[in-house]
């Protein structure tokens, strides 16, 4: 099969230039990070020739920056590297829980947060977890850089907000305020090597009295794309995240869901279980936040 | 066809090869370089038969482009034994009969090596989760787990 080529640019500008040239010439280019989705798709559902643009040679895509008020996670860092990072795990235990659920040890040796996000599967585990943390995408393109909240980055099944010539450089996350913690929980029939039937990411901030002052809740695999559920977060704010608040947040998640029925579960089942996952993940986040300075 | 010239280190030896842009490391190992110890099971990253180490990290060779390996260090099953003999992990797989058809075995041994370097004395749960990406359709896994536990004991506390 002819027509494939491979390029490994060394800078953000070179990637943008290369993507732009392909877009103008009507030739296909696709960005490669860990490749755990891309290579499978190239051998299966989508064999058309293209230029593979490997972004791992761009230093920024492999950069993890934890000093300062804003944390930066390069788009192409393998999840195994993130999962081994004790300081990152202390800041965002829920986000790393979601990354650690994806695939085998081998897959995690390559797969990245950026790739999981750009692949835009409705069931991508890191997406609701990233939404909960309030993460923003850093996008580079012909017009320079722009940022987009993760909840606006995925626009449909397998579709993201990147325009021609743009690529995802990394993710920005605000350093969690004191008393903040996150959690991610999904349901799968097996304990490992499976794809979410439903998943829920929660981040909560508690004041020194244990009252919730901020909460963000993301849901996955229950709609064409992962969603931020503002009403679910609002149900926790002003409470001590007691059972009544948890039930209200769970109900808000069920109401926001528009699931399909497939081999992994029925729509009714998903709508029911997303409330359970929300309640449990929020309780875990609350308990962690109590230990994080609240 | 625009072939790419790559220089990489395989089992400590500098190796040069030509590859096509879309070819996997697994294809090049087996078909270009004749190193058939690394097995192809699914070629979609699900079975772990093609497990190799890339810069010390466990990956599926079917999900790495050969073109990406320039300047990196690859360890395959052929790099596990030494001139002195089998690696203790290989020896324990034999002693515990932790294989039948053998197709998954190279990947399991490479994955076990990576496990024991990171967790020298893993408990059974750690072993089972770490090896969850290595499918074996013969053994039922118990003999594999016992071989890994025994290898861990021997490596951590040599007789």
Interface residues (C-beta under 8 A of the other chain):
Chain A: X1 X2 X4 X5 X6 X8 X32 X34 X35 X36 X39 X40 X42 X43 X44 X52 X54 X56 X78 X80 X103 X104 X105 X106 X107 X109 X110 X192 X193
Chain B: X1 X2 X4 X20 X21 X22 X24 X43 X44 X45 X46 X48 X51 X54 X57 X58 X59 X60 X62 X63 X64 X65 X67 X68 X111 X114 X115 X129 X130 X131 X132 X133 X134
